[in-house]
Amino acid sequence: MKLVLIVTLLAMPLYSSDPFTVSSEREFQTLLPVDEEAIKGAFNRYELALESLSPREMLPYCHLPLMFVSSRGVRVMTSSTDVDTFLAETVAMLKARRYARSEVTDLRVKQMSRGIALVIVSRIHYNAQGERLEWVGETYTFRKTTDGWKIVVAAVHNPIAPDQD
């Protein structure tokens, strides 16, 4: 019991120091500056970089540290070299499968606070012949920085059906 209390007290400054802490949903709605277009824009620029299959093009959209989560496990990257290596491995895997392009079939943005947002997409990967390779879901946690919105967590999962929330 004492350990839980100590951990809670130590962690409180991490949460309570956020100037965005609010006491009601109404207060939340009036205080939150909606940045949905900027968040979508950041995601769309990342998408263009992804289609280039160039890790160097994708790197500027990644926050450090960066975390990748999938059913295979979790990978935490703390340096640009770590992220570049991960992106190069991902590109090599896509090329080995003869990946040519992807189509985002569903895109949802949920701004959680002034500086945190979720982007949830369903995506179909195609090969050069236009055949579907896979249909996946992806959830990105974006963090607002002085350089704009950056991906801090990327998770791959089952696709979300259009009628699910």
Phi, psi and omega per residue, in radians:
M1 nan -0.791 -3.134
K2 -1.108 -0.667 -3.138
L3 -1.119 -0.748 3.120
V4 -1.080 -0.759 3.131
L5 -1.099 -0.764 3.135
I6 -1.114 -0.809 3.120
V7 -1.066 -0.740 3.123
T8 -1.086 -0.800 -3.137
L9 -1.134 -0.658 3.112
L10 -1.197 -0.592 -3.109
A11 -1.426 -0.318 -3.071
M12 -0.945 -0.758 3.141
P13 -1.051 -0.487 3.117
L14 -1.150 -0.541 -3.079
Y15 -1.769 -0.803 -3.030
S16 -1.323 -0.320 3.139
S17 -1.381 -0.111 3.096
D18 -1.188 2.062 -3.123
P19 -1.162 -0.065 -3.122
F20 -1.602 -0.001 3.126
T21 -1.045 2.232 -3.106
V22 -2.231 2.848 -3.075
S23 -1.834 -0.175 -3.127
S24 -2.631 2.794 3.110
E25 -1.105 -0.659 3.137
R26 -1.098 -0.776 3.102
E27 -1.076 -0.699 3.103
F28 -1.009 -0.842 -3.099
Q29 -1.105 -0.614 -3.106
T30 -1.430 -0.427 -3.102
L31 -1.559 -0.446 -3.018
L32 -1.343 1.983 3.037
P33 -1.331 2.055 -3.078
V34 -1.284 2.153 -3.066
D35 -2.131 0.462 -3.002
E36 -1.007 -0.733 -3.125
E37 -1.135 -0.697 3.104
A38 -1.146 -0.670 3.129
I39 -1.167 -0.820 3.080
K40 -1.042 -0.710 3.118
G41 -1.061 -0.754 3.105
A42 -1.095 -0.750 3.120
F43 -1.119 -0.759 -3.137
N44 -1.112 -0.648 3.076
R45 -1.164 -0.682 3.058
Y46 -1.083 -0.720 3.112
E47 -1.001 -0.805 3.113
L48 -1.070 -0.719 3.101
A49 -1.121 -0.711 3.117
L50 -1.068 -0.752 -3.136
E51 -1.114 -0.411 3.113
S52 -1.260 -0.298 -3.067
L53 0.980 0.562 3.112
S54 -2.031 1.945 3.117
P55 -0.936 -0.630 -3.137
R56 -1.110 -0.568 3.101
E57 -1.258 -0.544 -3.099
M58 -1.444 -0.522 -3.025
L59 -0.927 -0.726 -3.102
P60 -1.104 -0.271 -3.114
Y61 -1.635 0.035 -3.095
C62 -1.833 2.351 3.090
H63 -1.495 2.634 2.990
L64 -1.969 2.243 -0.052
P65 -1.260 2.841 3.111
L66 -2.192 2.429 3.121
M67 -2.131 2.363 3.057
F68 -2.051 2.282 -3.085
V69 -2.182 2.287 3.029
S70 -2.562 3.118 3.123
S71 -1.156 -0.309 3.111
R72 -1.413 -0.330 -3.138
G73 2.593 -2.909 -3.104
V74 -2.146 2.410 3.091
R75 -2.240 2.170 3.112
V76 -1.917 2.214 -3.121
M77 -2.024 2.243 -3.049
T78 -1.951 -0.067 3.132
S79 -2.377 2.799 3.109
S80 -1.118 -0.511 3.076
T81 -1.143 -0.748 3.088
D82 -1.040 -0.798 -3.116
V83 -1.159 -0.766 3.131
D84 -1.044 -0.747 3.106
T85 -1.083 -0.807 3.124
F86 -1.063 -0.809 -3.134
L87 -1.123 -0.671 3.098
A88 -1.112 -0.708 3.082
E89 -1.111 -0.722 3.126
T90 -1.122 -0.783 3.117
V91 -1.097 -0.742 3.122
A92 -1.074 -0.698 3.117
M93 -1.136 -0.757 3.115
L94 -1.093 -0.780 3.139
K95 -1.115 -0.659 3.127
A96 -1.110 -0.493 3.117
R97 -1.568 0.080 -3.126
R98 1.137 0.613 3.079
Y99 -1.055 2.391 3.104
A100 -2.112 -0.667 -3.096
R101 -2.875 2.973 3.052
S102 -2.373 2.781 3.115
E103 -2.262 2.149 3.058
V104 -1.425 2.072 -3.083
T105 -1.710 -0.268 3.118
D106 -2.680 2.332 -3.131
L107 -2.389 2.164 3.121
R108 -2.272 2.405 3.095
V109 -2.076 2.309 3.076
K110 -2.300 1.859 3.108
Q111 -1.374 2.126 -3.047
M112 -1.613 -0.508 3.106
S113 -2.813 -3.029 3.138
R114 -1.054 -0.549 -3.027
G115 -2.090 0.144 -3.113
I116 -2.347 2.352 3.107
A117 -2.529 2.647 3.030
L118 -1.869 2.390 2.984
V119 -2.109 2.105 -3.094
I120 -2.048 2.179 -3.108
V121 -2.290 2.710 2.882
S122 -1.986 2.432 -3.018
R123 -2.444 2.468 3.033
I124 -1.940 2.242 3.052
H125 -1.665 2.388 3.134
Y126 -2.143 2.674 3.010
N127 -1.611 -3.108 -3.082
A128 -1.128 -0.409 3.119
Q129 -1.493 0.019 -3.141
G130 1.451 0.151 3.123
E131 -1.446 2.456 -3.137
R132 -1.264 2.199 3.078
L133 -1.536 -0.756 -3.120
E134 -2.929 2.813 3.050
W135 -2.125 2.105 -3.057
V136 -2.256 2.793 2.977
G137 -1.909 2.584 3.122
E138 -2.449 2.411 3.035
T139 -2.178 2.232 3.138
Y140 -2.007 2.356 2.944
T141 -1.752 2.114 3.112
F142 -1.801 2.553 3.069
R143 -2.172 2.332 3.128
K144 -1.401 2.215 3.121
T145 -2.131 3.133 3.077
T146 -1.159 -0.340 3.108
D147 -1.694 0.181 -3.134
G148 1.855 -2.973 -3.114
W149 -1.365 2.268 -3.111
K150 -2.246 2.623 3.114
I151 -1.353 2.159 3.105
V152 -1.880 -0.510 3.073
V153 -2.431 2.337 3.035
A154 -2.182 2.279 3.134
A155 -2.243 2.374 3.081
V156 -1.883 2.360 -3.059
H157 -2.700 -3.039 3.062
N158 -1.100 2.597 3.103
P159 -1.141 2.668 3.108
I160 -1.678 2.193 3.111
A161 -1.154 2.562 -3.085
P162 -0.952 -0.473 -3.106
D163 -1.634 0.058 3.124
Q164 -1.637 2.612 3.011
D165 -2.264 nan nan
